[in-house]
Amino acid sequence: MSEKNVQQLPPKTCSIERLVTNKQDVEKVLLGQKSATRRNGRYADVGEIMVLNDKKFLVDHVYQQTLGELTDELVAREGYASVEEYKQSILSTHAGMPWLPQMTVWVHEFHLMEE
C-alpha cells in the first residue's frame, strides 16, 4: 500500500470536514470500529487531521481502489462484517447508485491521535 501513497494525488474534490458525516459512521469512528472510509472523490491529504467530537484522527493513507477489489477484511475497517453488508448500506444511502466492480473510489485510512 505504501507505493500507492507515493503517487501524485489529484486535487481534493471536497474538504476533510465532510469525510465522515453520517451519524452512524461518526459513532463507529469514535468507538474505534471504523478506521477507513471510501468516497467517490478525494476528501483529504495524507497528514491531514479530521476532528470528530473534539477527537483528532490523522489521515494515514489515501489511494484509489475499485469496488471489485473489496474484501471482507477491507470493509471491516469501514465497520462492516462483510462486503455484502457494506454494499447494502451504501446502496440504501445512495438510492439509484449502481454497484459496478470497475467503479473507482477513494480510500481514506485514519487513526485516533494520542492526546
C-alpha positions in Angstrom: 0.0 0.0 0.0 2.9 2.4 0.6 3.6 2.6 -3.1 0.0 3.9 -3.6 0.7 6.7 -1.1 3.7 7.9 -3.0 1.7 8.6 -6.2 1.0 12.2 -7.1 -2.6 12.8 -6.0 -5.0 15.0 -7.9 -6.6 18.0 -6.1 -9.1 17.3 -3.5 -12.8 17.3 -4.6 -14.1 18.1 -1.1 -12.9 19.1 2.3 -11.9 16.8 5.2 -14.8 18.2 7.3 -17.1 16.2 5.0 -15.1 13.0 5.1 -17.2 11.3 7.8 -20.6 13.0 8.4 -23.2 10.2 8.7 -24.2 9.9 12.3 -23.8 6.1 12.4 -20.3 6.4 10.8 -19.2 9.1 13.2 -20.2 6.8 16.1 -18.3 3.9 14.6 -15.2 6.1 14.3 -15.5 7.3 17.9 -15.9 3.7 19.1 -12.9 2.5 17.2 -14.9 0.4 14.9 -14.2 2.4 11.7 -10.7 3.5 10.6 -11.3 3.9 6.8 -13.9 5.5 4.6 -14.5 5.3 0.8 -15.7 8.2 -1.2 -16.2 8.9 -4.9 -13.9 11.9 -4.6 -10.7 12.8 -2.6 -11.6 14.5 0.7 -8.2 14.5 2.5 -4.5 14.6 2.1 -2.2 12.3 4.0 -1.2 14.0 7.2 -4.4 16.0 7.4 -6.4 15.9 10.7 -10.1 15.1 10.9 -11.9 16.3 14.1 -15.0 14.5 15.4 -16.4 15.4 18.8 -13.1 17.1 19.8 -11.2 13.9 19.0 -8.4 14.1 16.4 -7.9 11.5 13.7 -4.8 11.6 11.4 -5.2 10.5 7.8 -2.5 7.9 7.1 -3.3 6.7 3.6 -5.2 8.0 0.6 -5.5 5.8 -2.5 -7.9 4.6 -5.2 -9.5 1.2 -5.4 -12.3 -0.4 -7.3 -15.4 -1.8 -5.7 -14.4 -5.2 -7.2 -11.3 -5.2 -5.1 -13.2 -5.1 -1.8 -12.9 -8.0 0.6 -14.5 -8.7 4.0 -11.2 -7.8 5.6 -11.1 -4.4 3.9 -14.7 -3.4 4.8 -14.1 -4.5 8.4 -12.1 -1.2 8.6 -15.3 0.5 7.5 -17.1 -1.1 10.4 -18.9 -3.8 8.4 -18.9 -7.6 8.7 -18.9 -8.4 5.0 -18.7 -6.8 1.5 -22.4 -7.6 1.1 -23.4 -5.7 4.3 -21.3 -2.8 3.2 -22.8 -2.8 -0.3 -26.3 -2.9 1.0 -25.6 0.1 3.4 -24.1 2.1 0.5 -26.9 1.3 -1.9 -29.5 2.2 0.8 -27.8 5.6 1.4 -27.3 6.4 -2.3 -30.6 5.5 -4.0 -30.2 4.6 -7.7 -26.4 4.2 -7.5 -25.2 1.3 -9.5 -22.7 -1.1 -7.8 -20.1 -1.8 -10.5 -17.0 -3.8 -9.8 -14.9 -1.5 -12.0 -16.2 1.7 -10.2 -13.3 3.5 -8.6 -13.5 5.1 -5.2 -11.0 6.9 -3.0 -10.0 5.2 0.2 -9.1 7.4 3.2 -7.5 5.5 6.1 -7.0 7.2 9.5 -6.3 6.6 13.2 -7.0 8.3 16.5 -4.2 10.6 17.6 -3.0 10.3 21.1 -3.8 13.2 23.4 
